[in-house]
Amino acid sequence: MPAANDYGSSVPLRRVSKTIPKKLLENINLALESITIESIGETNALIYSTATVVLEQMGIKPLSTKLQATPSWQLSLQNKIKDLRKKVSRLSERSNHSLERSKRETTIEALESAKQQLVALSPRLKRYTNERHNKRMNKLFINNPCKMYSQFKGELRRPMSDPPQSSTSKFWKDIWEKKTTHHTTANWLKRLKKSHQHTVAQQGLTISKVDIKCKVQSMNNWAVPGHDMIQAFWLKKSTSLYTKMAKQMECLIEEGDHSEWLTKGRTVLLIKDPMQGPTPKNYRPIIWIHECFSMYNVHPALVAFIKMSMTKWKTELEANGKKLATVKNQARHLSR
């Protein structure tokens, strides 16, 4: 079982393409219900371990971190085409030499036969390879749309080199790690405050099993996971843990603190203008914007928890699939 605040040794769980047996799910949830767990980190680690056991029971091998090998059918076709090309070359050379009439006719027939086989196999290899590529892109679209679009765009234009690590890290740290105070004279902010001046204050702060279930059910089954490597699919199957998760979330808000892994994110830098090249300012990140607590009359305990949580925000900057740096995200405040 991975540690509650360290997922460096974990790998993404393999996607399940077939239905999990109903009896297996019932037994798993009965077992989970009887296990005593205190923190949200322990719950997370338990779900990961449970998913690993389910995959093992279904005979599904763990996801390999090695590069995907070329399929055997592709290697076989490539070898056949390679052998046929050698045969065509050899027969062509032989037919050009003076031979007896009978031998020459036999050579020409063998050459034509080899050429026909080559003509048949080459398009077949191309068709199979394209079909395999399309299936892989379809799966990637479901699991990780960002990566799919990135790869698709990379096929349409020349690959862009990675942005310089040191200057990119400095560029975004200067933006995100420096505390900044903004003014309150913006017209849009005044209009927004006026439209919400009669908003009723949030009464009570309870998180129920139903709240957890509704949120989990709205999530994409196989979207790219966070640092815990757990996809939403496994949260949906661990129904017996919803009550415990609700209580643990309430405890986090009451205590006003949590482990740093809960607010550690991942920011993919996307190129804006390919003509400008891989300069730090030419990349577009995903940004969090903060304010509006008083405007929406959010419960004070939740406001305090979110403000505390924001002090722990961290994100890993990535470009072209490579990690560049870890940056803290400082909240922006409005001056009074």
C-alpha positions in Angstrom: 0.0 0.0 0.0 1.5 3.4 -0.9 2.1 6.0 1.7 -0.6 8.5 2.3 1.5 11.5 1.3 3.9 9.9 -1.1 2.9 8.4 -4.5 6.3 8.4 -6.2 6.4 4.6 -6.4 2.8 4.2 -7.7 1.9 3.8 -11.4 -1.4 4.5 -13.1 -3.9 1.6 -12.7 -4.7 -0.2 -15.9 -8.0 0.5 -17.5 -10.7 -2.2 -17.2 -12.4 -3.0 -20.5 -14.7 -5.7 -19.2 -17.4 -5.7 -16.4 -16.2 -6.4 -12.9 -18.1 -9.4 -11.5 -21.0 -8.2 -9.2 -20.1 -10.8 -6.5 -16.5 -9.6 -6.5 -17.6 -6.0 -6.0 -19.9 -7.0 -3.2 -17.2 -8.9 -1.4 -14.7 -6.0 -1.8 -17.1 -3.4 -0.4 -18.0 -5.6 2.6 -14.3 -5.9 3.3 -13.7 -2.2 2.9 -16.6 -1.4 5.3 -14.9 -3.5 8.1 -11.5 -1.8 7.8 -10.8 1.0 10.2 -9.3 4.1 8.6 -8.6 7.5 10.1 -7.4 9.9 7.5 -8.2 10.8 3.9 -4.7 9.7 3.0 -5.3 6.2 4.4 -8.6 6.0 2.4 -6.8 7.0 -0.8 -4.1 4.3 -0.2 -6.8 1.7 0.5 -8.6 2.5 -2.7 -5.4 2.1 -4.7 -4.6 -1.2 -3.0 -8.2 -2.4 -3.6 -8.0 -1.6 -7.3 -4.8 -3.5 -7.5 -6.4 -6.6 -5.9 -9.4 -6.4 -8.2 -7.2 -6.3 -11.3 -5.2 -9.2 -10.0 -8.4 -11.2 -9.4 -9.5 -10.5 -12.9 -6.2 -11.6 -14.4 -5.3 -8.1 -15.6 -1.6 -7.5 -15.5 -0.2 -4.2 -14.0 0.5 -1.3 -16.4 4.1 -1.4 -17.5 6.2 1.8 -17.4 8.4 0.5 -20.3 8.0 1.7 -23.8 5.4 -0.1 -25.8 7.0 -2.8 -28.0 6.1 -3.2 -31.6 3.3 -5.8 -32.0 4.2 -9.2 -33.3 1.9 -9.0 -36.3 3.7 -5.8 -37.4 7.1 -7.3 -37.0 5.9 -10.4 -39.0 4.6 -8.3 -41.9 7.7 -6.1 -41.9 9.9 -9.2 -42.1 7.8 -10.6 -45.0 8.0 -7.4 -46.9 11.8 -7.2 -46.3 12.3 -10.8 -47.5 10.1 -10.2 -50.6 12.1 -7.1 -51.5 15.3 -9.0 -51.3 13.8 -11.8 -53.5 12.5 -9.3 -56.1 15.9 -7.6 -56.3 17.6 -11.0 -56.6 15.2 -12.3 -59.3 15.4 -9.0 -61.2 19.2 -9.2 -61.4 19.0 -12.8 -62.4 16.5 -12.2 -65.2 18.7 -9.6 -66.8 21.5 -12.1 -67.4 21.4 -14.4 -70.4 19.7 -17.7 -69.4 18.2 -20.6 -71.2 14.6 -19.9 -72.3 13.0 -22.3 -69.9 15.0 -21.0 -66.9 14.3 -17.4 -68.0 10.5 -17.9 -68.1 10.6 -19.6 -64.7 12.6 -16.7 -63.3 10.2 -14.1 -64.7 7.1 -16.0 -63.3 8.8 -16.1 -59.9 9.6 -12.4 -60.1 6.0 -11.5 -61.0 4.6 -13.6 -58.2 7.0 -11.9 -55.7 6.0 -8.5 -56.9 2.3 -9.3 -56.5 2.8 -10.5 -53.0 4.8 -7.3 -52.2 2.0 -5.1 -53.7 -0.5 -7.0 -51.5 1.4 -6.9 -48.2 2.6 -3.2 -48.3 -0.9 -1.6 -48.3 -2.0 -4.2 -45.7 0.8 -3.1 -43.3 -0.1 0.5 -43.8 -3.8 -0.1 -43.3 -3.2 -2.2 -40.1 -0.8 0.5 -38.7 -3.3 3.3 -39.4 -6.1 1.3 -37.7 -3.9 0.7 -34.6 -3.0 4.4 -34.5 -6.6 5.5 -34.7 -7.7 3.1 -31.9 -4.9 4.4 -29.7 -5.9 8.0 -30.3 -9.5 7.2 -29.6 -8.5 5.7 -26.2 -6.3 8.7 -25.5 -9.1 11.1 -26.2 -11.2 9.4 -23.5 -8.4 9.1 -20.9 -6.3 12.2 -21.6 -7.7 14.7 -24.2 -4.9 17.2 -23.5 -2.2 14.7 -24.5 -4.3 13.5 -27.5 -4.6 17.1 -28.9 -0.9 17.7 -28.2 0.1 14.6 -30.2 -2.4 15.4 -33.0 -1.1 18.9 -33.4 2.4 17.5 -33.4 1.6 15.4 -36.4 0.4 18.5 -38.3 3.5 20.6 -37.7 7.2 20.2 -37.0 7.8 19.2 -33.4 8.7 22.2 -31.2 11.8 22.0 -29.0 11.4 22.2 -25.2 11.4 25.6 -23.5 14.6 26.4 -21.5 14.1 25.0 -18.0 15.8 27.7 -15.9 14.2 30.8 -17.7 10.8 29.1 -17.8 10.9 28.3 -14.1 11.9 31.9 -13.3 9.2 33.3 -15.5 6.4 31.5 -13.9 7.7 31.8 -10.3 7.9 35.5 -10.8 4.2 35.5 -11.6 2.8 32.8 -9.2 5.1 32.9 -6.2 5.0 36.7 -5.7 2.1 38.0 -3.6 0.1 40.7 -5.4 -2.7 43.0 -4.3 -5.1 44.3 -6.9 -7.5 47.3 -6.7 -11.3 47.2 -6.3 -12.3 50.0 -8.7 -13.0 47.7 -11.7 -16.5 48.2 -13.0 -17.2 44.5 -13.6 -16.4 43.8 -9.9 -18.7 46.5 -8.7 -21.5 45.2 -10.9 -20.9 41.6 -9.7 -21.0 42.7 -6.0 -24.2 44.6 -6.5 -25.9 41.6 -8.2 -25.0 39.4 -5.2 -25.6 41.8 -2.3 -28.8 40.0 -1.3 -27.3 36.5 -1.4 -28.3 34.4 1.6 -25.4 33.3 3.8 -24.5 29.6 3.7 -26.2 27.9 6.7 -24.4 24.9 8.3 -21.6 23.0 6.8 -22.1 19.2 6.5 -20.8 16.8 3.9 -22.9 13.7 3.4 -22.6 10.4 1.7 -24.9 11.7 -1.0 -22.6 14.7 -1.6 -19.7 12.4 -2.2 -21.7 10.1 -4.4 -23.0 12.9 -6.6 -19.6 14.4 -7.1 -17.9 11.0 -7.9 -20.7 10.0 -10.3 -20.2 13.2 -12.3 -16.5 12.5 -12.9 -15.0 11.0 -16.0 -14.2 7.3 -15.4 -10.8 7.2 -17.0 -9.6 10.8 -17.0 -5.9 11.3 -16.3 -5.4 10.8 -12.5 -3.6 13.1 -10.1 -0.5 12.2 -8.1 -2.3 9.4 -6.3 -2.8 7.6 -9.6 -6.4 6.7 -8.9 -9.0 7.1 -11.6 -12.6 8.1 -10.8 -13.7 4.6 -12.0 -12.3 3.1 -8.7 -13.9 5.8 -6.6 -17.3 4.9 -8.1 -16.8 1.2 -7.3 -15.7 1.8 -3.6 -19.2 2.8 -2.5 -18.9 1.5 1.1 -16.2 4.2 1.7 -18.5 7.2 0.9 -19.7 7.6 4.5 -16.1 7.5 5.9 -14.9 9.9 3.2 -17.7 12.4 4.0 -16.7 12.4 7.7 -13.0 12.7 6.8 -13.7 15.7 4.6 -15.7 17.4 7.4 -12.7 16.7 9.8 -10.4 18.4 7.3 -12.5 21.6 7.3 -12.9 21.6 11.1 -9.2 21.1 11.7 -8.3 23.6 9.1 -5.3 21.6 7.8 -4.5 18.9 5.3 -1.6 17.0 3.8 0.3 18.8 0.9 -0.4 16.1 -1.6 -4.1 17.1 -1.8 -3.2 20.4 -3.3 -0.3 19.4 -5.5 -1.3 19.7 -9.2 0.1 19.6 -12.7 0.2 22.4 -15.2 0.8 21.7 -18.9 2.3 24.6 -20.8 0.8 24.8 -24.2 2.5 26.7 -27.0 0.5 29.8 -28.2 2.3 30.9 -31.3 4.6 28.4 -33.0 6.3 31.2 -35.0 7.7 32.7 -31.7 9.4 29.5 -30.7 9.9 27.9 -27.3 10.2 31.1 -25.2 8.7 31.1 -21.7 6.1 33.9 -22.3 4.9 32.0 -25.4 3.3 29.2 -23.3 -0.3 29.3 -21.9 -0.9 27.7 -18.5 -4.1 26.7 -16.6 -4.7 29.4 -14.0 -6.7 29.5 -10.7 -8.5 32.8 -9.9 -9.6 33.6 -6.3 -12.0 36.0 -4.7 -15.8 36.2 -4.1 -16.0 34.5 -0.7 -17.8 37.5 1.0 -19.7 38.1 -2.2 -21.4 34.7 -2.1 -21.6 34.6 1.7 -19.7 31.3 2.0 -19.6 29.6 5.4 -16.7 31.1 7.5 -15.2 27.7 8.3 -15.1 26.8 4.6 -13.5 30.2 3.8 -10.8 29.6 6.4 -10.1 26.1 5.1 -9.8 27.3 1.5 -7.5 30.2 2.4 -5.3 27.8 4.3 -5.4 25.3 1.5 -4.4 28.0 -1.0 -1.1 28.5 0.9 -0.2 24.9 0.1 -1.0 25.0 -3.6 1.8 23.7 -5.7 2.0 22.7 -9.4 4.5 20.9 -11.6 5.2 22.7 -14.8 5.3 20.4 -17.8 6.0 21.0 -21.5 6.1 18.4 -24.2 5.6 15.7 -21.6 8.7 16.7 -19.6 8.8 18.1 -16.0 10.4 21.6 -15.8 9.9 22.8 -12.2 7.6 22.9 -9.2 6.0 26.2 -8.5 3.9 27.5 -5.6 0.7 29.2 -6.5 0.1 32.3 -4.3 -3.4 33.7 -4.1 -4.2 37.2 -5.5 -6.2 39.5 -3.2 -8.2 42.6 -3.8 -7.1 45.8 -1.9 -9.8 47.4 0.3 
